[in-house]
Amino acid sequence: MKRVMVQSAVLLCLLVVGVVDVDAAEKSSCLQCHADLGGPLSKPVGLWQASVHAENRVSCHDCHGGDASELSMEAMSPVRGFIGVPKYGGVPDFCGRCHIGVKEDYDASAHGLALNNGGAQCVLCHGDHAIKQADLDLINEQSCSRCHEYDRAAKIRTALAEVDSAIALLDLEIKQLFRTGIATRDMSGELFSVRNDFHRLFHNVDVEAVTAQSASFLERLEKTSGRVDSIKSDLGQRKLIGAVVVVLLIAAGILFLLLRRTYGENKSPR
């Protein structure tokens, strides 16, 4: 229950931010100043613009603090909440201010437990400013083999792949229903919850646990999928009934014309 409340609160905050000022990220003084600095100091701007953070209007000050409306160096004053860049071991806490559930799972994972000994943390896999969306593409031999053999990671990717495909297919079907005028809010909410919990599973590097939990996600998806199939079946029946009605109307029209022509011919003088 607590997890659901936290997820709902985070989602509500993102929605409110988007409604209040969708241009707030682009208007950040951080972006304006760093873009003009050139060299290494301007590089984060371009990286951020291609990130999932930019896509969701999460800007520099949301992570690093400071005053995004101030165009002087005062923007980076601790008095104005500037916290700068965390050290390697502080990255999980830094990112975990927003990604609360993921932080909990990371802390309990082999990666989190090995953090003080150089274990992988958020930036190592997701990037720093060019933050990548959490998906299966992040689990790949090139990235994982930087620290260890890829075999266990490959097994985890395989276990997650079926769920990932099922989520993508169901998301597409729900969007198609929405375009036909069907109310899909409840189903979209269910899928959002499953996807959110599923992305948390990415941070569990226990092959057996991931395999077992993947099965439970498929069960949750099956419930929503059943609702989608029921609506699609109902729509199919309506289309069939509509087609039958159209055919009957056309047949009735043709019959009417034939009767009218026959009646007209009978009435005409011989």
C-alpha positions in Angstrom: 0.0 0.0 0.0 2.8 2.3 0.9 4.6 1.6 -2.4 1.4 2.4 -4.3 0.9 5.7 -2.5 4.5 6.7 -3.2 4.2 5.9 -6.9 1.0 7.8 -7.1 2.5 10.8 -5.4 5.5 10.8 -7.8 3.2 10.5 -10.8 0.9 13.3 -9.6 3.9 15.6 -9.1 5.1 14.9 -12.7 1.6 15.6 -14.0 1.3 18.9 -12.0 4.7 20.1 -13.2 3.8 19.3 -16.8 0.5 21.2 -16.5 1.8 24.2 -14.6 4.7 25.1 -17.0 5.7 22.7 -19.8 8.5 25.1 -20.8 10.1 25.3 -17.4 12.9 22.9 -18.3 13.9 24.8 -21.5 13.8 28.2 -19.6 16.3 27.0 -17.0 19.2 29.4 -16.5 21.5 26.4 -16.1 20.9 25.4 -19.7 21.2 28.9 -21.0 24.5 29.6 -19.3 26.1 26.2 -19.9 25.1 26.3 -23.6 27.1 29.6 -24.0 30.2 28.4 -22.1 31.4 26.0 -24.8 33.7 23.1 -24.4 33.2 20.5 -21.7 30.9 22.7 -19.7 28.4 22.9 -22.5 28.4 19.2 -23.3 25.8 18.3 -20.7 23.2 20.5 -22.4 23.2 18.4 -25.6 23.3 15.2 -23.7 20.4 16.2 -21.5 18.3 17.2 -24.5 18.4 13.6 -25.8 17.5 12.1 -22.4 14.4 10.7 -20.9 14.7 13.5 -18.3 14.3 16.1 -21.0 11.4 14.2 -22.4 9.7 14.3 -19.0 10.6 18.0 -18.3 13.1 17.1 -15.6 15.8 19.8 -15.8 19.2 20.5 -14.2 18.0 22.1 -11.0 15.6 19.2 -10.3 18.7 17.0 -9.7 21.5 19.5 -8.8 19.5 22.1 -7.0 20.1 25.8 -7.3 17.9 28.6 -8.6 17.0 28.0 -12.3 15.7 31.6 -12.6 18.9 33.3 -11.6 21.3 34.2 -14.4 24.3 34.9 -12.2 26.7 32.6 -10.3 24.3 33.0 -7.4 22.2 30.3 -9.0 24.8 27.8 -7.7 24.8 29.1 -4.2 24.2 26.5 -1.4 21.8 29.1 0.1 19.6 28.6 -3.0 19.7 24.8 -2.6 22.6 24.0 -5.0 24.1 20.6 -4.2 26.3 20.1 -7.2 27.6 16.7 -8.4 27.6 13.7 -6.0 30.7 11.5 -5.5 30.6 8.0 -7.0 29.2 6.3 -3.8 26.6 9.1 -3.4 24.9 8.6 -6.7 22.3 6.1 -5.6 21.1 8.5 -2.8 21.2 11.4 -5.3 19.0 9.6 -7.8 16.9 7.9 -5.1 15.4 11.2 -4.1 13.0 10.7 -7.0 13.4 7.0 -7.8 12.4 5.8 -4.3 11.3 2.3 -5.1 14.2 1.6 -7.4 16.6 2.8 -4.8 15.2 0.3 -2.3 15.7 -2.6 -4.7 19.1 -1.4 -5.8 20.3 -1.2 -2.1 19.3 -4.8 -1.6 20.9 -6.1 -4.8 24.4 -7.4 -5.4 25.2 -4.1 -7.1 24.1 -2.0 -4.2 25.8 -4.2 -1.6 29.0 -3.9 -3.4 28.8 -0.1 -3.9 31.5 0.7 -1.4 33.8 -1.7 -3.3 33.2 -0.1 -6.7 29.9 -1.9 -7.4 27.8 -0.6 -10.3 25.5 2.4 -9.6 22.9 4.3 -11.6 25.1 6.5 -13.8 27.3 3.5 -14.8 24.4 1.9 -16.5 22.0 4.7 -17.3 24.5 7.5 -18.1 24.7 10.8 -16.3 23.1 13.5 -18.5 22.0 11.4 -21.5 19.8 9.4 -19.1 18.4 6.3 -20.9 14.9 4.9 -20.5 14.8 1.7 -18.4 14.5 -1.1 -20.9 16.1 -4.4 -21.9 18.6 -2.6 -24.2 20.5 -1.6 -21.0 21.2 -5.2 -20.3 23.8 -6.0 -23.0 27.2 -7.7 -23.2 29.2 -4.6 -24.0 27.9 -2.8 -20.8 27.7 -5.7 -18.4 31.1 -7.2 -19.3 32.9 -4.1 -18.2 32.6 -5.4 -14.7 31.9 -9.2 -14.9 31.0 -12.0 -17.2 27.8 -11.6 -19.2 26.3 -15.1 -18.6 24.1 -14.3 -15.6 23.0 -10.9 -17.1 22.0 -12.8 -20.3 19.8 -15.1 -18.3 18.1 -12.2 -16.5 17.5 -10.5 -19.9 15.9 -13.7 -21.2 13.7 -14.0 -18.2 12.6 -10.4 -18.6 12.1 -10.4 -22.4 8.7 -12.1 -22.4 7.3 -9.6 -19.9 8.8 -6.7 -21.8 7.2 -7.9 -25.1 3.8 -8.5 -23.4 3.9 -4.9 -21.9 4.7 -3.4 -25.3 2.0 -5.3 -27.1 -0.7 -4.5 -24.5 0.3 -0.8 -24.5 -0.2 -0.8 -28.3 -3.6 -2.5 -28.0 -4.8 -0.1 -25.3 -3.7 2.9 -27.4 -5.7 1.5 -30.4 -8.8 1.1 -28.2 -8.4 4.7 -27.1 -8.2 5.9 -30.7 -11.6 4.2 -31.3 -13.2 6.2 -28.5 -13.0 3.6 -25.8 -12.4 4.7 -22.2 -9.0 3.2 -21.3 -8.0 5.1 -18.2 -8.3 2.1 -15.8 -6.5 -0.2 -18.1 -3.7 2.3 -18.8 -3.4 2.8 -15.0 -3.1 -1.0 -14.5 -0.4 -1.2 -17.2 1.5 1.8 -15.7 1.6 0.0 -12.4 2.8 -3.2 -13.8 5.4 -1.4 -16.0 6.6 0.6 -13.0 7.0 -2.5 -10.8 8.6 -4.4 -13.7 11.3 -1.7 -14.2 12.1 -2.0 -10.5 12.8 -5.7 -11.1 15.6 -4.7 -13.5 17.7 -3.8 -10.5 17.5 -7.3 -8.9 20.4 -9.2 -10.2 19.3 -12.5 -8.7 18.5 -14.8 -11.7 16.2 -17.1 -9.7 14.2 -14.2 -8.2 13.9 -12.4 -11.5 12.6 -15.6 -13.2 10.0 -16.3 -10.5 8.8 -12.7 -10.4 8.6 -12.4 -14.1 5.9 -15.1 -14.0 3.9 -13.1 -11.5 4.0 -10.1 -13.8 2.7 -12.1 -16.7 -0.3 -13.1 -14.5 -1.0 -9.4 -13.7 -0.8 -8.6 -17.4 -3.1 -11.4 -18.3 -5.9 -9.8 -16.2 -5.6 -6.5 -18.1 -5.2 -8.4 -21.4 -8.4 -10.2 -20.7 -10.3 -6.9 -20.4 -8.8 -5.7 -23.6 -9.8 -8.9 -25.4 -13.3 -8.7 -24.0 -13.7 -5.1 -25.4 -12.2 -6.1 -28.7 -14.6 -9.0 -28.9 -17.5 -6.7 -28.1 -16.4 -4.2 -30.8 -16.1 -7.1 -33.3 -19.6 -8.2 -32.6 -20.9 -4.6 -32.9 -19.1 -4.3 -36.3 -20.6 -7.6 -37.4 -24.1 -6.5 -36.3 -23.5 -3.1 -38.0 -22.4 -4.8 -41.2 -25.5 -7.1 -41.2 -27.8 -4.1 -40.6 -26.1 -2.3 -43.6 -26.6 -5.3 -45.8 -30.2 -5.6 -44.8 -30.8 -1.9 -45.4 -29.2 -2.2 -48.8 -31.3 -5.3 -49.6 -34.4 -3.6 -48.4 -33.6 -0.6 -50.6 -33.0 -2.8 -53.7 -36.3 -4.7 -53.0 -38.1 -1.4 -52.6 -36.8 -0.1 -55.9 -37.8 -3.4 -57.6 -41.3 -3.3 -56.2 -41.6 0.3 -57.1 -40.5 -0.4 -60.7 -42.8 -3.4 -60.9 -45.7 -1.4 -59.5 -45.0 1.4 -61.9 -44.9 -0.9 -64.9 -48.3 -2.4 -63.8 -49.9 1.0 -63.6 -48.6 2.2 -66.9 -51.2 2.2 -69.8 -50.9 -0.6 -72.2 
